[in-house]
Amino acid sequence: MITMDTPNPTHTQETRTRILEAAVKVFATKGYHDTKVDDIVSESSTSKGSFYFYFPSKQDIFLALSDTFADLLESRLTQAMEKETHGIQQMDAALSASLGLFSQYRGLAKIALVQAVGLGAVFEERRRTINNRLTIIIQSRLERAVEDGSIPPLQTEISARAWVGALNEVVINWIYTGTPTLEESLPALRQFLARSIGVPEDRILPMH
């Protein structure tokens, strides 16, 4: 006899992934409030039993998607910056990686950055967690740049949060309007962020 605590052979990682991918499409199209579990089940061509095996509720799958996006973002940024040794190159790598991730996973970005706003304390906490994780990564790089003299002394946490705010505003506008594309926004955003932390003009060269 199979119970809710007993893994069913039909409950595979592939099924879970299919449900998550379907949820991204449905949430991004209908929004959180108008999405029903039945919509996700239909889109994923699975069953309610499979859905509830992995996710106790609609809220749980929404939060799981937010966590997935946060993990992807942190991983991409860290990997991109570790390949570079100098501050401005690390900034270029981080911006390219983050904007590339938003472009690749527009539905996930919409869920994590837009739809989570105003849904309640639990959702707001997850959205803030994403911003905080991104802030910590940027702050650590800014602190290194200050220590090695690449940029003048500054309040690294405030600067990092300002960077996150600027990035969010550019991405959220793109999510709503589609323009300008994130690729088109990159040069101006890069220039603005570099100047905001005192990078000398002669070092703010065009990206290759």
GULUMDO-858855 format. One line per 4 residues: number of its first residue (from 1); for each residue z, y, x of C-alpha. Coordinates in Angstrom, 3 decimals, always signed. Layout:
N
NUM	Z:Y:X ~ ... $
# end
This chain:
208
1	+0.000:+0.000:+0.000 ~ -0.948:+3.448:+1.294 ~ +1.462:+6.349:+0.823 ~ +1.108:+10.020:+1.695 $
5	+2.901:+9.278:+4.965 ~ +0.593:+6.411:+5.903 ~ -2.641:+7.407:+7.638 ~ -5.642:+6.215:+5.652 $
9	-8.539:+4.843:+7.748 ~ -10.809:+7.265:+5.916 ~ -8.667:+10.208:+7.064 ~ -10.267:+10.980:+10.410 $
13	-10.400:+14.006:+12.665 ~ -13.999:+14.418:+11.555 ~ -12.849:+14.726:+7.947 ~ -10.241:+17.337:+8.867 $
17	-12.821:+19.341:+10.798 ~ -15.231:+19.165:+7.880 ~ -12.554:+20.475:+5.528 ~ -11.703:+23.330:+7.913 $
21	-15.360:+24.303:+8.307 ~ -15.821:+24.258:+4.543 ~ -12.715:+26.412:+4.096 ~ -14.113:+29.030:+6.468 $
25	-17.274:+29.312:+4.381 ~ -15.452:+29.465:+1.047 ~ -12.719:+31.883:+2.142 ~ -15.254:+34.164:+3.836 $
29	-17.399:+34.233:+0.691 ~ -14.832:+34.286:-2.116 ~ -11.733:+35.663:-0.451 ~ -8.314:+34.056:-0.415 $
33	-7.236:+34.732:-4.003 ~ -10.469:+33.577:-5.649 ~ -10.758:+30.412:-3.570 ~ -9.546:+27.194:-5.170 $
37	-8.789:+23.918:-3.457 ~ -11.546:+22.381:-5.590 ~ -14.025:+24.818:-4.026 ~ -13.118:+23.660:-0.520 $
41	-13.201:+20.002:-1.543 ~ -16.649:+20.443:-3.070 ~ -18.011:+22.345:-0.081 ~ -16.691:+19.713:+2.336 $
45	-17.888:+16.757:+0.229 ~ -14.470:+15.130:+0.564 ~ -11.702:+14.491:-1.948 ~ -8.506:+16.172:-3.045 $
49	-6.604:+13.281:-1.505 ~ -8.200:+13.989:+1.865 ~ -7.490:+17.701:+1.550 ~ -3.823:+17.255:+0.730 $
53	-3.423:+14.609:+3.422 ~ -4.040:+17.317:+6.019 ~ -3.048:+20.503:+4.197 ~ -0.204:+20.680:+1.665 $
57	-1.657:+23.831:+0.082 ~ -4.366:+26.486:+0.181 ~ -1.956:+28.678:+2.120 ~ -1.515:+26.025:+4.804 $
61	-5.230:+25.675:+5.469 ~ -5.640:+29.456:+5.558 ~ -2.863:+29.714:+8.131 ~ -4.339:+26.808:+10.096 $
65	-7.619:+28.701:+10.330 ~ -5.803:+31.821:+11.552 ~ -4.057:+29.744:+14.223 ~ -7.359:+28.143:+15.236 $
69	-8.918:+31.559:+15.744 ~ -5.933:+32.785:+17.777 ~ -6.094:+29.717:+20.026 ~ -9.842:+30.149:+20.557 $
73	-9.464:+33.834:+21.365 ~ -6.653:+33.310:+23.864 ~ -8.494:+30.436:+25.540 ~ -11.800:+32.311:+25.847 $
77	-10.179:+35.455:+27.227 ~ -8.064:+33.612:+29.769 ~ -10.968:+31.510:+31.007 ~ -13.296:+34.502:+31.260 $
81	-10.846:+36.654:+33.225 ~ -9.802:+33.865:+35.581 ~ -13.384:+33.735:+36.859 ~ -13.153:+37.328:+38.108 $
85	-10.967:+38.794:+40.844 ~ -11.214:+42.547:+40.277 ~ -9.845:+44.578:+37.381 ~ -13.052:+46.148:+36.032 $
89	-14.880:+42.820:+36.238 ~ -12.001:+41.160:+34.390 ~ -12.224:+43.815:+31.700 ~ -15.972:+43.259:+31.382 $
93	-15.454:+39.517:+31.133 ~ -12.699:+39.886:+28.548 ~ -14.717:+42.235:+26.343 ~ -17.843:+40.106:+26.522 $
97	-15.883:+36.945:+25.773 ~ -13.942:+38.412:+22.853 ~ -16.919:+40.104:+21.195 ~ -18.963:+36.956:+21.737 $
101	-16.264:+34.903:+20.028 ~ -16.127:+37.289:+17.057 ~ -19.918:+37.071:+16.722 ~ -19.905:+33.284:+16.948 $
105	-17.056:+32.844:+14.469 ~ -17.549:+35.761:+12.092 ~ -16.072:+33.815:+9.167 ~ -12.934:+32.949:+11.109 $
109	-12.596:+36.530:+12.328 ~ -12.847:+37.781:+8.745 ~ -10.080:+35.400:+7.660 ~ -7.759:+36.237:+10.551 $
113	-8.290:+39.992:+10.809 ~ -9.321:+41.164:+7.354 ~ -8.251:+38.792:+4.601 ~ -4.758:+38.239:+5.982 $
117	-3.960:+41.920:+5.380 ~ -1.895:+42.458:+2.237 ~ -1.413:+38.785:+1.364 ~ +2.308:+38.775:+2.048 $
121	+4.837:+38.430:+4.837 ~ +3.752:+34.983:+6.052 ~ +0.120:+36.015:+6.391 ~ +0.975:+39.357:+7.960 $
125	+3.136:+37.604:+10.531 ~ +0.224:+35.369:+11.560 ~ -2.100:+38.361:+11.829 ~ +0.455:+40.172:+13.968 $
129	+0.837:+37.065:+16.109 ~ -2.868:+37.150:+16.911 ~ -2.631:+40.811:+17.911 ~ +0.507:+40.173:+19.966 $
133	-1.059:+37.257:+21.850 ~ -4.065:+39.397:+22.682 ~ -1.822:+42.301:+23.701 ~ +0.170:+40.112:+26.106 $
137	-3.007:+38.943:+27.863 ~ -4.329:+42.490:+28.263 ~ -0.945:+43.880:+29.311 ~ -0.574:+41.319:+32.082 $
141	-3.958:+42.301:+33.523 ~ -3.160:+45.999:+33.294 ~ +0.116:+45.432:+35.132 ~ -1.747:+43.690:+37.943 $
145	-4.219:+46.572:+38.124 ~ -1.372:+49.084:+38.412 ~ +0.323:+46.999:+41.104 ~ -2.807:+46.746:+43.260 $
149	-3.640:+50.425:+42.814 ~ -6.840:+49.882:+40.827 ~ -5.594:+52.206:+38.072 ~ -2.860:+54.878:+37.984 $
153	+0.614:+54.031:+36.640 ~ +0.762:+53.853:+32.851 ~ +2.703:+52.304:+29.980 ~ +0.915:+48.978:+29.982 $
157	+2.206:+47.710:+26.645 ~ +1.171:+50.864:+24.773 ~ -2.217:+50.842:+26.489 ~ -2.733:+47.168:+25.681 $
161	-1.888:+47.719:+22.012 ~ -4.268:+50.686:+21.898 ~ -7.008:+48.443:+23.316 ~ -6.317:+45.814:+20.669 $
165	-6.418:+48.482:+17.966 ~ -9.756:+49.819:+19.194 ~ -11.224:+46.335:+19.425 ~ -9.990:+45.429:+15.940 $
169	-11.466:+48.595:+14.417 ~ -14.889:+47.948:+15.952 ~ -14.868:+44.296:+14.881 ~ -13.580:+44.963:+11.350 $
173	-16.241:+47.623:+10.788 ~ -18.876:+45.114:+11.922 ~ -17.469:+42.423:+9.628 ~ -17.784:+44.770:+6.638 $
177	-21.098:+46.438:+7.478 ~ -22.894:+44.293:+10.035 ~ -23.701:+47.392:+12.068 ~ -23.676:+48.237:+14.821 $
181	-23.806:+44.727:+16.220 ~ -21.010:+43.820:+18.593 ~ -23.533:+43.573:+21.397 ~ -24.642:+47.145:+20.668 $
185	-21.025:+48.312:+20.555 ~ -20.062:+46.769:+23.883 ~ -21.244:+49.500:+26.337 ~ -19.547:+52.374:+24.498 $
189	-16.364:+50.376:+23.869 ~ -16.212:+49.339:+27.510 ~ -16.658:+52.910:+28.685 ~ -13.978:+54.207:+26.323 $
193	-11.422:+51.566:+27.304 ~ -12.031:+52.012:+31.037 ~ -11.561:+55.778:+30.792 ~ -8.415:+55.351:+28.696 $
197	-6.610:+53.699:+31.619 ~ -7.898:+56.013:+34.313 ~ -10.663:+53.955:+35.886 ~ -12.636:+56.370:+38.116 $
201	-16.059:+57.329:+36.752 ~ -17.847:+55.997:+39.819 ~ -16.417:+52.537:+39.077 ~ -17.492:+52.498:+35.432 $
205	-20.944:+51.204:+36.286 ~ -23.336:+49.700:+33.754 ~ -22.722:+46.036:+33.015 ~ -25.097:+43.584:+34.617 $
# end
